[in-house]
Amino acid sequence: MIQYVVDGIVVGATLALGAIGLTLTYNILRFANFAHGEFLTFGAYFALVFAAFFASAGTIGPLTFGWGFLVAVAIAIVLTALLALGLDRLLFRPLRRSDVTVTLVIASFGASLMLRNVVVFLWGSRPEYYSRNIAVSSEIVPGVRMSGDEVFVVVITALLMLALHLFLTRTSLGRSMRAVSDDPALARVAGIDVQAVIRWTWFIGAGLAAVAGILFGLTVQISSEMGFNLILPMFAAAILGGIGSIYGAVLGGLIIGLAQSMSVPLIGPAYKPAVAFLLMFAILLVYPKGILGDRS
Amino acid sequence: MSAAAGGDGAKALVVRDVVAGYVPELDILRGASLEVRDREIVTVLGPNGAGKSTLMKAIAGLVPVRSGSIRMFGDELVGVPAHRMVSRGLAFVPQTGNVFPRLSVQENLEVGAAARGARDGLSDDLGRMYQLFPRLGERRRQAAGTLSGGERQMVAVARALMSRPRVLMLDEPSAGLSPLFVGIVFSKVREVRDLGLTVLVVEQNARAALAISDRGYVLAEGRDRIEGEARALLENPEVGALYLGARQALA
């Protein structure tokens, strides 16, 4: 059973990183961006492309990849963030003027479909892997086996969350982002350049999505459908944690990851997606605004 | 033009014949004018719907100005984006929704200083605000949304002051406050002026606002109708009529 807990944390970490971006864009731009899943997919493929350039760099310790891969990750983050900024400029920003939120949501559905097709066009629909090396699991504590890559996933996620927390609470830009999410009109009055803050929100949200996609690719596989398959559990995570709350997204991601993983020995893997939603419904019945949602 | 501009330079705020409204066909301000001299407290009075809040928002760049001019220490403000007003030296405290509810008191104040650019002096400024509003010092870690109405108003004013403005605009600072807090807020407005600021206040609570003001304007139907010394306005029967007339019409 403990093994399932550990597996759940690994999946939950990926979901949490993706859900943070969803919750950030929801909070500041006030719409549910269904194209967010494709940021994970693009991030994973960008890293795949650039990892090939640096493949000769060898591997680090028990990991299946080397320093070159980390360079590829950095490039993928930037490219995915630029993709999100481009999408905002061409699609979402003109539509934001209409003030009809549902327009944005439907547009993001369309963008999701289109981006998924671009992925198939560019990279094909066959699943890919970053490495042909086999990730060897070893027993870390009695009864728990983790591969080096899985440990990496959990550690990187924890570090990124800590960094995000410090960014949001200790830096001027981070506080401005939270101010815009609290009240965009007042933020403008207080002298904050709201457009600049929106650009940073896309950059950070999409950057974290790229990392989530890459981590998923490391521990599972890379495919054109991965973002689409992850978007609903990510939404479930963001909503049950309390949409708009970053810590809620992290908590929600872990809860969904754990629930999906632990349902496997109980009812079999076929029902994993349903478990996420059943849990979301159950939690919303008790906490209508999510566990860490705004109760004011 | 140049002569007028030179003369305006000595004045903190000169609003001239401003026509403005939220939607193109509907002008709320129909040629409003007023002047505020350096380090003066000026109150704008008027019945509901007279355009008092719209006037403040037009000055703050939040409502499109169709014609007329707004000069602050000689600089034209019409056309300046709202978020750049702070760096021009103008701070605005809206009537409602004037704090960031999920940010702590201290974070609200820090956000106020963000647009100033300069990072130095932040802790000095925070210290000054906690001196001006000791209550906020006690609650600096508390989320602003959990404070009482009066405390929120203090946060809003302190947030505005953190940008080190030359002109402070307050939209109905006494709205929804208990008489005790109304007194506190207006006495703070006086203290703020004594620090060297110019203050423009919009108020329903005419008596309390005029008591601390140097001069006042009465706005009606989008235009300035009466201008005078605060004391004179308090005794002016016409001011009472405009006021009470509006109140009776509402009741």
Interface residues (C-beta under 8 A of the other chain):
Chain A: S172 R175 S176 R178 A179 S181 D182 D183 A185 L186 A187 R188 V189 A190 G191 I192 D193 V194 D294 S296
Chain B: A60 L62 A82 H83 R84 M85 V86 S87 F92 P94 G97 N98 V99 F100 P101 R102 L103 E107 E110 V111 G112 A114 A115 R116 R119 G145 T146 R159 S163
